[in-house]
Amino acid sequence: MDPKLNLSIRPLAHQDLLDIWGYTNTRWGEAKADKYLLALEKVMHDLTSLPSLGRPIDSVKKQCRLIHHNQHLIIYQILQNEISIIRVLHERMNVIEILIQ
């Protein structure tokens, strides 16, 4: 079995997570916001041992992969010794436009 990779969350992805928590908290309350964020974080941590779990999106952003969780898309790169989370975007957002900026 391959060793686990480290996990890094880039600043834009960190802000995405804060925004997701804030929106969920406003709509459904703190407990649901915490639960949803923990679920997203679990998926991200799962990627450290199963990095190929997401599908490649090279046609949109080179060397990136995407995994869908509930209504959010986690966009990440597999680097030499880490999984780097680039963005966490709602599925209704114009993901292609956001990623090519």
Residue pairs with C-beta under 8 A, 6 or more apart in sequence:
2 49
4 48
4 49
5 47
5 48
5 49
5 51
5 78
5 79
5 81
5 82
5 83
6 48
6 81
6 82
6 83
7 44
7 45
7 47
7 48
7 82
7 83
7 85
8 82
8 83
8 84
8 85
9 17
9 44
9 84
9 85
10 84
10 85
10 86
10 87
12 86
12 87
13 75
13 85
13 86
13 87
13 88
16 87
16 88
16 89
17 37
17 40
17 88
20 36
20 37
20 40
20 72
20 88
20 90
21 33
21 34
21 36
21 37
22 33
24 32
24 33
24 36
24 37
25 32
25 33
36 70
39 69
39 70
40 69
40 72
40 74
40 88
43 67
43 69
43 74
44 74
44 76
44 83
44 85
46 53
47 53
47 54
47 67
47 74
47 76
47 83
48 82
48 83
51 65
51 78
51 83
52 65
52 78
53 67
54 65
54 66
54 67
54 74
54 76
55 65
55 66
55 67
56 64
56 65
57 64
57 65
57 66
57 75
57 99
58 64
60 95
60 96
60 99
60 100
61 75
61 86
61 99
61 100
63 77
63 78
64 75
64 76
64 77
64 86
64 99
65 75
65 76
65 77
65 78
66 73
66 74
66 75
66 76
67 73
67 74
67 76
68 74
68 91
71 90
71 91
71 92
72 88
72 89
72 90
72 91
73 87
73 88
73 89
73 90
73 91
73 95
74 85
74 87
74 88
75 85
75 86
75 87
75 88
75 89
75 95
75 99
76 83
76 84
76 85
76 86
77 83
77 84
77 86
86 99
87 98
87 99
89 95
89 98
